[in-house]
Amino acid sequence: MTKKKTFVLRINPEMMEAIEKWASDDFRSINGQLEWIIYNALKQAKRIKNQGGEN
């Protein structure tokens, strides 16, 4: 199992509401949605290599 690091995130209520709805629409948890958003941003900025064979 992959070890994950925890941290506190401060976010304005409007952004949180949008993330909650997006997560629900994609059948993900809020945490899973945030991980997905961050991963895709890192990949697009070429700051991280593709993992799990994703393109």
Summary of the structure (lengths in Angstrom):
residues: 55
radius of gyration: 12.7
end to end distance: 23.1
largest distance: 34.9
contacts: 84
relative contact order: 0.09
helix: 51%
strand: 0%
